[in-house]
Amino acid sequence: MFAFLKKIKIPKTTLTCLAIVVIVLVALYFTGFINKDKLPFEHYEEAKKCDPADDSIAGKIACAYSIATS
């Protein structure tokens, strides 16, 4: 299944360095040293709840869209 990984030649020192960097970044993230608000992730607002009493076409489309994307 992972036979293609044997063809990739990565030096042991490079793998060790990458592993250390990943461990340090994860430790810093969970201890709070990395400001999570400044990370380049998008923050979405919660979508408005659809009103079942709204019988307009736009209201029905909005309800269908909110159901499909949730």
Secondary structure, DSSP 8 states (H G I E B T S, - for coil): --THHHH----HHHHHHHHHHHHHHHHHHHHT-S-GGGSS-----------TT--SHHHHHHHHHHHHH-
